[in-house]
Amino acid sequence: MLDVEDMRRRCEAHDQWMREHPDSVAFSEAWADRNLDELTKR
């Protein structure tokens, strides 16, 4: 089980990566939106 400090460090690293890679974040968000749209059609 992760302790609180380790989780905080991981979240900060993830946030930094997302800020440095906005194109990847936008692609991932669009992909997720398409998946959700497909699920609602079923």
C-alpha positions in Angstrom: 0.0 0.0 0.0 1.3 3.4 -0.9 1.8 6.0 1.8 0.5 9.5 1.5 3.9 11.1 0.7 4.5 8.6 -2.1 1.0 9.2 -3.6 1.6 13.0 -3.4 4.9 12.6 -5.2 3.3 10.5 -7.9 0.5 13.0 -8.4 2.9 15.9 -8.7 5.0 14.0 -11.3 1.9 13.1 -13.3 0.7 16.8 -13.2 4.1 17.9 -14.4 4.1 15.4 -17.2 0.6 16.5 -18.3 1.7 20.2 -18.3 4.7 19.3 -20.5 2.7 17.2 -23.0 -0.5 19.1 -23.7 -0.9 17.4 -27.1 -0.9 14.0 -25.6 -3.4 15.1 -22.9 -5.7 16.5 -25.6 -5.4 13.2 -27.6 -6.2 11.1 -24.5 -9.2 13.3 -23.6 -10.6 13.0 -27.2 -10.0 9.3 -27.2 -11.9 8.9 -23.8 -14.8 11.1 -25.1 -15.1 8.9 -28.2 -15.1 5.8 -26.0 -17.8 7.2 -23.8 -19.9 8.2 -26.8 -19.7 4.6 -28.1 -20.7 3.2 -24.8 -23.8 5.4 -24.6 -24.9 4.1 -28.1 -25.3 0.6 -26.7 
